[in-house]
Amino acid sequence: MGSKPITHLRATEVSKQLIVDGEPFLVLGGELQNSSFSSHEYMNEVWPRLKGANYNTIFAAVSWEQIEPVESEYDFQELDRVITAAREHGLRLVLLWFGSFKNGLSTYVPPWVKTNPIRFPRVKLRAAEARGGLKTADILSVFGEESMRADARAYAALMQHIHDLNRDYATVIMMQVQNEVGVLGDSRDYGELAEQAFSEPIPNDLLQFLRNDWAQMNQTFRSNFRHLHETSLDELTQWQDLGGDPPLIDELFMAYHYARYVNHVANAGKQAYPLPMYTNTWQKYGDEDRDLNAPLVAAGGNEPGVYPSGGGVPNVLDIWQRFAPSLDFIAPDIYLNDYSKTCAKYRHRNQPLLIPEQRRDEYGALRVWTAFGSYLCLGTAPFGVDTVIPENSPFTMHYALLAKTSKYILAAQARQNASVGFFFDELSPDGIDSSQPLRISFGDWDLLIERAFVFGEPGPGFGMVIHLQPEDAFLLIGKGYQVSFQSRDERAHFSGILRFEEKDVEGDELRTVRLLNGDETRSGKCAVMPADDPDYGGFPISITIPARTGIAVCQPYALME
């Protein structure tokens, strides 16, 4: 059997798309609980549920301790079984390398690494109660070159094995290198090797980057170091010369070294098998970033060290993009942050967006429409999908609709200003609506997208609007919203709906199911995409109809003077 083309990222006029088996691929993913993929016996119970919930890609962890329990002796037997089973169930895989780091710690490294702190030094944290004022953390130090080299060897061996297993198939389509790296418990490493590095001059390649790319740095970085634009960067020598908030200097210091460490590992893997690779990022939860509607939890925070210091948060995203070139992009995990703002921040420097971890509830499911429609997302993956049955997962319905319309979504993602995604949350118990109507322009038309009208209490909504060209019509996907159109031509004295048709998809092609008008357009005012169970509010006439396919095409028109 001949080898198929390797999975890769292909540039479009606006971003990049994931190409699998020669075609653009929309990742409708779900991430397993951390230990699930280590057992084919456990996964045999899970595969049917994953298929039933409409996932096409499973994000699954492979740990260093699993494949190299004894140094230089690799064991891929269990991994082969679960990869083969995924292929047999028609599922793609994104494998997560839990090597040196997972959630800011090093708990997935092999015993021969854990028990040899001389060869594999640990991070030291400031602690008044500890001997010498420092305590040992359960984190490998990025300044331990033996740790970096051993991790890289293991990852390269894994990638070579995946190449051999994957060569005639595209089962494994992407790799995550490490997981949420950074120092937890302090703003930086205070071990002997780290202190030596911090006392040395700022590396010249970092200084050159700051000098040459200052105007291209994201707003967060320039705000944190706003004083530098008033200072000649040529005069900087030591880390302390950066000035400003010391924890932010520490974070920059750690980000530079973490990025180089992870890049070394990723590069070793790419030499063996150059699948697309990324690393994911535990977010900070500050006033600017936190989703004010999300619950507060103990994990997280707004200070480096409360979240992993040195990971690819917006503070230092530019540093990661420059000093980890073997990674194709840096990805955000979005749980408690403002979803749309975070998506926008991680399109910085036009890198593609992937959301490898997020909430698995309805609140999270509604938001993927914004990721796909407005930020050209490669894919999304709610966490812990193997412990939810399909009937209880909101993603079962959302992913079914996304899968059915993926051809049109992918085509829109490759064009400038071709689509927008949105969501409308449930009203709060006191009736407050936190989701605002959306106004956007496509070509000759101004669009107003808002909750679908009902006589009772408005419900949640979600979807995507795609501008179809050259017919100047709009593909509407989703439920619980309505769209009105206004011509942008100053000569227009009337704007209306020329045609509105409910559609379904057969063989990747749209077919008309019903001609919609009258009540379904609120007497010609707008195209209504109703919810599954609209609230009639006691109104005696059933004007608002329940949703069916969640797919329609609307063509507006205008009359000119």
Sequence and secondary structure as in RCSB ss.txt:
>XXXX:A:sequence
MGSKPITHLRATEVSKQLIVDGEPFLVLGGELQNSSFSSHEYMNEVWPRLKGANYNTIFAAVSWEQIEPVESEYD
FQELDRVITAAREHGLRLVLLWFGSFKNGLSTYVPPWVKTNPIRFPRVKLRAAEARGGLKTADILSVFGEESMRA
DARAYAALMQHIHDLNRDYATVIMMQVQNEVGVLGDSRDYGELAEQAFSEPIPNDLLQFLRNDWAQMNQTFRSNF
RHLHETSLDELTQWQDLGGDPPLIDELFMAYHYARYVNHVANAGKQAYPLPMYTNTWQKYGDEDRDLNAPLVAAG
GNEPGVYPSGGGVPNVLDIWQRFAPSLDFIAPDIYLNDYSKTCAKYRHRNQPLLIPEQRRDEYGALRVWTAFGSY
LCLGTAPFGVDTVIPENSPFTMHYALLAKTSKYILAAQARQNASVGFFFDELSPDGIDSSQPLRISFGDWDLLIE
RAFVFGEPGPGFGMVIHLQPEDAFLLIGKGYQVSFQSRDERAHFSGILRFEEKDVEGDELRTVRLLNGDETRSGK
CAVMPADDPDYGGFPISITIPARTGIAVCQPYALME
>XXXX:A:secstr
       EEEE SSSEEEEETTEE  EEEEE  TTGGG HHHHHHHHHHHHHTT SEEEEEEEHHHH SBTTB  
 HHHHHHHHHHHHTT EEEEEEEEEEETTB TTS HHHHT TTTS EEEEE TTSGGGEEEEEEE TT HHHHHH
HHHHHHHHHHHHHHHHTTS  EEEEEEEES SBSSSSS  SHHHHHHHHS   HHHHHHHHHHGGGS HHHHHHT
GGGGGS GGG  SGGGG S HHHHHHHHHHHHHHHHHHHHHHHHHHH    EEEEE     TTTB TTS   SS 
 SSBTTB BTSS GGGHHHHHHH TTSSEEEEEESSB HHHHHHHTTGGG    EEEE  SHHHHHHHHHHHHHS
  SEEEEB GGGS GGG THHHHHHHHHHTHHHHHHHHTSTT EEEEEE    TT       EEEEETTEEEEEE
E   SS    EEEEEEEETTTTEEEEEEESEEEEEEE  TTEEEEEEEEEEEEEEETTEEEEEEE  GGGGTTTT
 EEE  SS   TT SS  S   SSSEEEEEEEEEE 
